Amino acid sequence: KNQKAILTIKDNGVGVKEEKLPHLFEQFYRGDESRNSKNEGSGLGLYVCQYIIKQHGGQIYAANDHGLAVTMELPVAKEKGV
């Protein structure tokens, strides 16, 4: 779409509280209180994804759509010589 590759990954769970959506891509953020033990996750996964995608000129965002939906948009690479 518009010279971008778009990938959306969705689940059919309860989604994320609206007030937490803007924080999902922050470094060390863990929005699920049940996973906030010292042994489970570092809160870096979505932060690293965002960093990599931005380095490639894309963007990533999350929304509630009958569950959580994470969408990644990346520019389509131009062929050499075109």
N, C-alpha and C positions, 0 to 999 in steps of 0.2 A: 504494500500500500504506500503510495507516494515515495517510492524509492527506499522503503524501509522494510526490513524483515520484522514481523511481529509474532511473538510467542507468548501465549497466555497459559499459565498453569493454574488450575482451579481445583478446589475440593468442594465437597458438599456438606461441610461441617457447619458450625454455628457462626463462623466468621470471626472477626476481631471487633472489639468495642471501638466505636467511631473515634473516640478520643485517643486511642492507641495507634491508629493507622498512620498518622504523620511521623511516628517515632520508630516504626518497624525497621528503617534503614540506618538508624543511629548506631554508632559503635558501642558495643557491650549492652545494647538494649535487649531485654528478655521480657516480652509482654505477657507470657503465660506464667502466672504466679506458681502454678503447680510444678513448673520446671526450674524454679529458682534455687534449687539445691546447689551446693558447691560442686557436685559431681556431674551435672547435666548441662552441657552447652556453655559456650562462652559469650553468646550474643554477637558473634562476628559474621555469621553466615550471610545474612542479607546485606550487611555493610560491605563485605568483600564483593558480593555480586554487584552492588551498586558501583563500587569503585572501578571494577573491571569494565562494566558496561559504559560508564562515563568516559573511561580512557579510550574507548572505541567510538566515541561520538554518539552514544545512544542514551537512552533513559530507561528507568525501571520505576514502576509504581504499583501500589496495591489498592484494592478496593473490595468491598463486600458485594458479592453477586451470588446470592444463594449459597454462601460459603465464602472463603477467602480466594481472591483471584490476584495473582501477581503477573503483571504484564511487562515484557521486555521489548524494547524497540531498538533496533540496530540499523544503521545505514547499510544499504546494499553496496558491496564493493564494486567499483567500476572495473571493467576488463581492461587489461593493458592494451594500449594502442587505440582505444576508443575515445 
